[in-house]
Amino acid sequence: MTIAQQLAQELNLKQWQVDNTIALIDEGNTIPFISRYRKEATGELNDEILRAFDDRLTYLRNMEERKADIKRIIEEQGKLTDELVAEIDKAQKLSELEDIYRPYRPKRRTRATVAKEKGLEPLATMLYMNTIKDETAESAAKAFVDAEKGVETVEDALLGAMDIIAEMVSDNAEHRKKIRELTAEKGLLVSKAQNPEEDSVYRNYYDFSEAVSKAVPHRVLAINRGESEKVLSVKIEIDEESIIAYLKKKELPKEDFIGRKYVESAIEDAYSRLIQPAIEREVRNELTDIAHEQAMQIFRENLKNLLMQAPIRGQVVLGLDPGYRTGCKVGVVDETGRVLDTGVIYITHSDAQRESAKTFVKSLIEKYNITLISIGNGTASKETEIFVSKLIKETTGHNVKYIMTNEAGASVYSASKLAAEEFPDFDVTQRSAISIARRVQDPLAELVKIDPKAIGVGQYQHDMNQKRLGEVLGGVVEDCVNSVGVDLNTASAPLLQYVSGISTAIAQNIVKYREEEGCFTNRSQLKKVAKLGPKAFQQCAGFLRIAGGKNVFDNTAVHPESYEAAEKLIANLGYTVDDVKNNALCDIDDRMKSKDLTALAEGLGVGVPTLRDIVEEIKKPGRDPRDSVEQPLLREDVMSMEDLKPDMLLTGTVRNVIDFGAFVDIGVHQDGLVHISQLSDKFVKHPMDVVSIGDIVKVKVLEVDVAKKRISLTMKGV
C-alpha cells in the first residue's frame, strides 16, 4: 500500500482528495491557504483535518525513510532477503519496524556479546537447535571450557550459552509484538506511594490500579508526574506465567530433548531481564504519547476558543495589573488601542493611599470617558476587584463596568524584546497594564504577541514535548489569525507573521513599507514589499484586509485570483460594485435560489465551493467571524466565597476546559469546578462536547469549601 492509499484508508478520504492535497502541500502551500482557497481540489477539507493529514503524511514519510535506512544497513551486512524486505515493508508502526531491525542492529556490549567473544555461540546453537551428540548438555559444554577465554567451568559455559539464547528469544519480532499486545490488552497500570504517611496532591494514586487498555489520559499524566517527583512508584503488572508459557510453546518442541532445562531457563531469563522491562517501557511511553496528544488537543481547542473570543469594540478601557508591594499598575487605551495614560495606584496599603487611588482613577474616567475596566486575575486581583466595584458605585454620570481578564503571559510579554520595541517609553509594569486593557478590545491581536505555551489554558503542558507542543499551538494561532483576517494597515508585525505565507522578515518589511509609503490602498501594492514574491502574495493576499480601499473586494476574503469571477457574479445577479460597498445586497439569497450553481460556477470559471464563498463575502465586506460569538460577561458588583450558598444560581464564564470538567469564573476570585458528571443530564464523553473557553454558562452551587478554596458547581437542570 502506498502512502497516499494508506492516508485515504486511515482518514476515510477519496483517493483524488489525498493525491491533490499531497500535491498542494508539496508545492509549498500553507494549510490556511489550502483550506480556504483550494476547496475544489481537496473536497472542502477544513484546516483541522488538513493539519492531521499533514502530520500523518510527515510520519509516514519518515517511516519510509527509516525503512530504507534499515534495508541499507541489513544489506551491508549481507543478510537482506526477500522475506525480510516484505516484512519491513509490511510494518505499520515504528515499534514493529524496530522489532524487525533489532537482531541486525549494532549492539552495545551485552552479556550475550561477551559470551560470543568467549566462543560460546556454537554451544548455544547446539542447545537451542537440539543438535547435541553427547549424552548430556554438561558433557557437551566441557569442550568449551577455556580458562584463557574466561570460561573456567562447565557451568560458566552453559550460563554464557543461555545468555546468547535469551538474547535470540528477546530479539524475535513476533514474540515482542505479541507480548506488547498482551501487555496493552491485559496489563494493569499500578501506582503505590513511596511514603504512604506523607500527604500530597497524588494521594488518590497511593494505592491505585487501572487496566492499561482503559487508562484515562489525565490520570496517566498525573501518575507520571507523581513518579518523576518521587512520590509514586509505578509499574505494569501482568500474568507473567502465561506469557512465559506462550514463549515456551513457541520456542520448545513438545517432546523432551537434551538441554531442555537450560533453554527453558534462558526463555524465562529472556522475558524477565530483556523483554519485560523493554515492553513495559514501550507500553508506558505509548500511554504517555496518547495522553500528551489528548492534552495537546485540549490545549489546542482551549487556545482556539480563547483567541476567537468576541472583541469588545468601541470602548475606552482602563487596564489594571494588580499587585501588593509594587502597587497596581494602570494603563488607559482608546477605542483603537492607542495608549492615553499610565500610572500606579496603591489600594492594599493605607486608607489614605486607597483614597488617593480612588481620586486618580475617577479623574481618568472623567478625563477619557472610560467605559470599561479590565482587571488582571493574578496577585491582589480580589482586592482590586473590590476596590473597582466600590468605585463604580460612587461614580455617577458614567456607565462603567468591569471584567476580569486572564493575565497569563502578560508578564512574559511585558518583559520581552517585542514589548520594548512596541513601547520603548514605558517600563515593564506599564506594558503589562496596557496589554491587559488591550486584551478585551481584541484578544487575538494581543495574545499573538505571547508564546502560546505561556497563555496557560492547558493541562500538564510542561510535561509534554515542547517542540511538538509549539508546532501544534503555532498551527492553532495561524488558523485563527487567517480565519479572522488581518487589517493590513493597522496590524502589528507579530500579528502579520501568522498570516499565511508571511515570514517574520516579510512582516517587518510590510510595517516598514507602511511607515515609509503610507497606508496600503490596494492588495496589489503588497508586491512592492521587499522579499514578498509571487508565491508569498498568492498565499497571503486573501487573508489581508484593506478597509476603505479602492477595491471593495480588498476588504473581504475573496482572493485576487477570483476578483474577475466576483465582478461577473455581481453583474449576473443584477447588482453593481457600489451595491456591495453600500451593503445593498439584502435579497441576494433569493436571487441565488433561481440559479443553477454548477452552471453558474462553470460560467464564472470557479468551483461551486468558491462560488458559495464569494457570495458570503460580498454580502458583508469587512465582517469579523468573531462578532457572532457571545460577548464576554461584564460586571458591576463583586461577591466573595463566603457569600456562596448551596443551590445558589449564578452566571459565569468558562475559563478552562480539561479532561475531567470545566473551571468557571463566577465572580468570587476562585473558579468553581463543574465536574464532567455535572455538565449535563445526558452522558458526556468529554467536557469539550458541552462547553468551550469563553462560554457564558448558568451554574448552580453544589458545595463550597472556603478553607481549601474549592467550589463545586453543576450545570444540570439549570
Secondary structure, DSSP 8 states (H G I E B T S, - for coil): --HHHHHHHHTT--HHHHHHHHHHHHTT--HHHHHHH-HHHHTS--HHHHHHHHHHHHHHHHHHHHHHHHHHHHHHTT---HHHHHHHHH--SHHHHHHHHGGGS---S-HHHHHHHTT-HHHHHHHHHT---SSSHHHHHGGG-BGGGTB-SHHHHHHHHHHHHHHHHHT-HHHHHHHHHHHHHH-EEEEEESSTTS--TTGGGTEEEEEGGG--HHHHHHHHHHHHTTSEEEEEE--HHHHHHHHHHHHS-SS--TTHHHHHHHHHHIIIIIIHHHHHHHHHHHHHHHHHHHHHHHHHHHHHHHHTS----S--EEEEE--STT-EEEEEE-TT--EEEEEEE--SS-HHHHHHHHHHHHHHHHHHT--EEEEESSTTHHHHHHHHHHHHHH--S---EEEEE--TTHHHHHTSHHHHHH-TTS-HHHHHHHHHHHHHH-HHHHHTTS-GGGS--SSSGGGS-HHHHHHHHHHHHHHHHHHH-EETTT--HHHHTTSTT--HHHHHHHHHHHHHH-S--SGGGGGGSTT--HHHHHHHGGGEE-TT-SSGGGGSS--GGGHHHHHHHHHHTT--HHHHHTT--TTHHHHHHTS-HHHHHHHHTS-HHHHHHHHHHHHSTT--GGGGS-----BS----GGG--TT-EEEEEEEEEETTEEEEE-SSSS-EEEEGGGS-SS--S-GGGT--TT-EEEEEEEEEETTTTEEEEE-TT-
